[in-house]
């Protein structure tokens, strides 16, 4: 049972525009940083929420601010810089929001006459290149990525933009996730959608590990497999996918993107976010694809409706795929993260937090070789260490029930998100631990280590959130 939280501290100061720190500053170190720990910690997130009088509506809309923490011989330095994307430069030049974002529709140029402003609604929307989600690597280079067709190659020393890259110039996709996977040799895998007059497909993308010519970006990328959307005009929204040594696992979940709404968003005066809807009347489906052949496995795996933004890990064992996910039972959380909600204070903020579905780790087991004469109504999982089941139904489909990878103590921590593992050693392999953020607030307020074998937690948290600025109830 989720406990209702009260008297949450206001986090509005975290959601205000900040200045760049272009000159490197030395950080004050509390405790001890090992002298052998050398290198960069790179992060990105929204850091600017308005241009002129125009203000963004959603947390995901803010302009990308790149953060660099450099660790060297026990010391830490910091610098930050706004990504000099075409979107950022156009908005800055116009002193207004010129290009639409996920939750904010750019209004027509006020300098145009009324007829020109009306006709501008019929022009195709310009896609943002405000890549504010993640640093990713392709062929040894670093890129800023989001979920559009654009990435921005950056210099991690200076945080300057080097080149804008368009996925659609290399393969037929309309975008790609910000969470690719990597083989040990550096081969990268990603997923991106294709939208067309006949509907939509989910595409698995493979990018070679090395350059054949200097100056290459994602040259040589290819679509390994295309999976038709279950609903032609309402494909699933997804943020990441799973990968084992031999398979890609795609989760088609009932968080739907209504293509007709996306296509007419500008005409209707609505942002892209308006086209996404949670439709729990549909179950969640798992698709499994062979990485080597590009063939989709014939097994049809379903589960109760849930939403997952981040997979934890996946591996193969005893003829099964084991996939661990951070799951929510209600897919409406994207609506909650509008800035007007996050900036509330007092009882209003408590109500927002208590209305958000919390994320918890679950394990699913997908048996790989299910013969036509496999017994119906019986658990096909051969794994004695997991209570997750996969039961063949009378129609041949396999119904998957998960195992919870936690006890009640994780409920007290508000669940967990943004999972990380020791990727280089354990991605696609059997593992014991993952790490993530606890959510006793709308933003992560603790670090949690989860033992997936014993289902125990190690929690590191601060006693309270305090800010220099004051808040007032909105």
N, C-alpha and C positions, 0 to 999 in steps of 0.2 A: 504494500500500500504506500503510495507516494505521499509524503508529508507536505502539507501546505506551509510554505515559508512566508514569514511576515517581516516587516521592517527592513527590507533589503536596501542597501545603500544605493543612491542614485549613481548611474554610470555615464550620465550625459557628458562629463568632461572627456571621456574616452572617445566620444563621437563628435568632436569638434575639429576644425581645420588646424593643422599644426604647421610649423615652419620646417624647411629643410635644415639639415645640419651638414653643410657642404664641406666644412673643414673638420678634419678628424679631431675628436676629443678623447681624452683618457677617461676611462671609467673607474669608479671607486670599487674595488674588489672587497667583498665581505667574505671571509673564509679563505679558502685556498684553491687556486687553479693549478693543476699539475703542470710542471714545466714541459712535459712531453706533449701537451695538448696545443698544437699549433695549426692555424688555418682560419678559414672564414665560417661564420654562421650567418647565413643569408635568409632574410625574411622579406615578405611584401604584404601590404594590406592597404585599405583605403585611408587616405590622409588628408583629403580636401573634399569638402562637402558643399561648396557653393562657388559660383562665378558671378560676380556682380550681384544682382538682386535675385538671380535664379538659384534655387536650392534643390539638392537631390532628395529623393524620397526614401530610398532603400540603402541599407548598409553596404550592399554589394556594388553600389553605384559610384562610390567615392574614387577619386583619382589615385592611381597606384603610387605608393610611397615605398621605395626600396630601402631596406635596412641592412647595414653591414657591421657585424661584430668581428673584429680581428683579434685572435688570441695568439700570443707569442710570449714564451718563456714566463708564464704566470701573470702576464698583463693583458688587459683588454682595451681596445679602442673602438670607437663608434663613429659612424657617419651615416647620413641618409640623404636621399635625393628623389625628387619626383621624377617618375619615368617620363621622358620627353616624347610621348606618343603623339601621333597626329591629332588625336582627340584632345589631349591636354593643350597642345599648341593652338588648335582652332578655338577652343573654349577661352583660352587666355587672350587671344587676339580679339575675340568678339566681346569679351567681358560678360559672357552669358553661356548657358548650356546650349551648344550648337549640335551636339551629337547625342542621340538617345542612349540610355543605359537600361539595365535590366528592369528597374522599377521607376524610371523617370523618362517621360517623353519630352524630347526637345520641342519647344514651341517655335512657330515660324518666325523668321527675322522680322522684328518690329519696324525695320526701315522699309519693308516692302509695303505696297499699297494693299488694300483689302482684297482685291481680286487675286493678286500674286500670293498672298497668304493663304487664300482658299485653295488655289490650284496646287500649292506646295504639298497639300495633304495627299495628292495623288502621285507624288513622286516616290520612288522606292526609297526606303530608309537607308541611311548610311550606317554601315556596321561599325561599332566601336572597336578600337584597338587598345582600349584601356585594360591592359592585361594585369589584373591586380590579384590573381589567385595564388600563383605558385611559380617558383623557380624550377625549371626542368632542364634536362640535358639531352642533346642529340649530337652524336659524333664528337663528343668532348666539348662542345660549346654550350653555353648557358643561355636559356631563353626565359622570358617572362610569358606566362600562359594564362589564359582564361578558358572560356568555352566557345568562343567565336572561331572564325577561320584564321584569325591573325595571331601571330606570336611576335615578340620583340627580342631580338638577340642583344645581349648586354655584355659589357665589360665588367667583370666582377671586381676589378681593382678600382675603377673610377665610378661605377654604377651608371655609366653613360650608355645610351642606346646606340647600337652599331648598325642595326638593319631591321627592317620590318619584313616578316615572312608570312606569306599567304598559303595556307594548306591547299586551297582549291587550285593553285597554280601547278601543283604536283600530282594530286589525286582528286577524284571526284567525291569530295566531302564538303559539307557546309559548316564544318567546325570539328573540334577535337577536344577531349577532356584535358584537364590540367594535372592529371595523375597517371602518367604512363608507367609501364613496367619495363624491366630490363633483364635480359639474359646475362649470365656471367661474362660473355664476350662483348657486351655493350649493345647488342641488338635491342632496339626499343620497340615496344608494342603500345598501341593506343587504340581508342575507339572514337568514331565520328559518324554523324548522321548524314544521310542523303535525302533531300526532299525533292520531289518531282511531281509531274501531273498524275503519275500512277501511284502516288503515295510515298512512303518513306521506308528506308532501310537503315539498319545499324551495321556499321562497317568496322571490321577489325583491321588495323593498320600495322604494317611492319616497316621500320626504318633501319637501314643497314648500320653497322657499328662504326664504320670508318669512312673517311672521305677518300674519294678517288682523284679529286682535283682540289687544289687550294681554293678557298672561298666558297666551297659548297655549304649548303644549309641542310635541308631535308631531301636533297636529290636522291633518287632511288627508292623513295617511299612507295609502297604498293599496298593495295587492298588485298588482304589475305582471304577474307570471307565477308559476305554480305548476308545479313539475317533480315528477312522481311518482318516488318512490324505486324503484331497481331491485329491491331486496328490501323487500317491504312492511313487515315487522316488524324489519328490520335496516337502518335508514338509515345513511348515512355521517356520521361526525363531520367537521366542518370548522371552521376558525378564521377564514378570510378567503376572498376571492374576487377575481377580476380584472375590470378595466373598461377599455374603450377609448372612443373618442369615440362609437361607435354600438352597442357590444355589452357585455353582461355575460358573463363566463366563469366557470362554476361547475365545480369539480373534485370529482367523486364518487369518493372514494378508499376503499380496503378497510380503513379503520379504522371498525369498525362499532359502532353503539349498539343493543344488544339491548333492545327495548322491553319485553318481558316481564320482564326483569331489572330494568329501571328502575322498572316499575310495582310490583314486589314487593320492592324493595330494603329497605324498612323492615320488612316482614314477615319477610324472610330475615335481618335483622340485618346488612345489607351497605350500604356507601356507594355513591353513584352511579358512582364510578370502576370498580366491579366489573362494570358493565354494558358497558364498552367493551372491544373485543377487536380485535386485529390479525389479519386474515384474508387473507394474501397469495395464497391460491388464486384470488382475484378480481383482475382487472385494474383499472386506474384509467381512469375515463371523463371526458371533457370535454363539458360542455353549453354551447352558445352561444345567447344570447337577444338579440334585437333590442331595444334600450332604448326605441325609439320606438313599436313596435307590441306589445311583450310576447310576440311569437311566438318559439318555439324553432326554431332552424335545423334542417333535416332531417339534416344531416351527423352521423354517429355516429363519434366520435373516441375511440380507446383507446390506452393505453400500458401498459408493464409496471407492476406494483404499486409504488407509492411513496406517501410521506406528505408533505404540505406544510402548514405552519402559516401561512407568510407569503408572499404573492406580492410580487415586486419591482416589476414594471411590465408593462404590456401595451399594444400599439399595432397599428394596421392599416397594411399595406404591400403593394402590388402584389396585391391580392385575397386577402391572407392576414392572419390574426391571429397576431402574435408575442407570446407570453406567457413571461415569465421568472419563475422560482420558486426558492425555497430548498427543496431536496428531500432527504429521507432515504429510504433503501431498506428500513428496518425501522421499523415504526410502534409499537414497544413503549416508546418513550422516556417516555411519561407514567407508566409504572410505576416508572421509575428515580427520578423526582423526589419520592418519598416522603421525608419528613424523616429517617427513620432511615438512609436511604442517603446523603443529602447531608451528614449530620453525622458520617460515619465519618472515621477518620484512618488514616494508614499504608497498609499493603497493602490493607486493606479499601476505602479510598477510591480507590486506584489501580484496583482491580478494577471498581468501579462506573463510573468514568470510561471505562475501556477497553471496557466492555460497551455503551456508549451509541452509537447510530448517529449519525454526524456529518452535518451539513447542508451541501450544496453547491449553487451556483447552476447552473440548467439552463435552456435555452431550448427551447420547443416551438413549432412552426409548425402552424397549423390553416388549411388552404385553405377559403375561404368558399363559393365557387360550384363545387360538385362535380356535374357533370352525370351522368346515368345512363350515358352512353356514354364517360365518362372512362376512360382505359386502366387496367386492373388490373395490379398488380405494378410500377407505376412511381411514382416520387416526384412528387407533385403540387405540391410547393412550388416557387414561381418565384423564390425569394430566393437570389441567388448568394452573398450574404455570410454565409449560415448553413448549417452542415452538418446541421441538424435536418431530418428527413425526414417526409413524410406519404404513406404508400403505401396505395392502395386495394386491399382484399382481394377475394377471389372472392365473398364474401357482401355486398360493398358497403360494409363498415365500413372506416374509415381508421385504419391503424396508425401511431402517431406515435412516432418515436425522437428523443430530445433531443440537443442540442448542449451540451457542458459549457462553461460560461463561465469556466473557470479552468484553471490549470496546477498542477503538483505543489506549488508553493510555498504554495498555500492549504491543502493537506493538512497541511503542517507547522504551520499556524496553527490546526488543529483545526476547519476549516470556518468557516462564517459563518452568522449568524442575525440576526433583527430588522432586515431591510433597510429603508433609507430612501432616497428620491430627493428632488430638488428638486420637490416635488409640484405647487406652483402653476404651474410652468413646463413640466414634462415629463410629468405623469401622462397616460397615454393617448397619448403621443407618442414618437417615436423619440428615444433618449437615449444618452448615453455612459457615465455613471457612476452607481454606487450606493454606499451606505455601510452598514456593519453591524458587528457584534461578532464578533471571533474567539474561538474556544472551545478554548484549550489547557487549560481546566479546565471544571468543570460549570457555572460562571458565566462570563460574558464577561470576558476579561482583556485585550482590545485593541480598538482601533478600526481598521477596514480600509476603504479606498477601493478599489473595484473598477472598472477600465476594462473595460467589456463588449465593446468593439471589439477592443482589443489583448490582453485577458485578463491585464492586469498589475495588481499590487497596490501600494498604499502602506499600510504598517502603522505604527500608532502604539501602542506598548505600554509598560507598566511592566515593570521587570526582574523583580519578584517580588511575590507577594501576602503581606503581613504583617498581623497583627492583634494588638491589645493583649492579648486573652484567649488563654489556652492551650487546646489541644485534647487529648483523650485518645481512644484507639481504642475504638470501640464494638463 
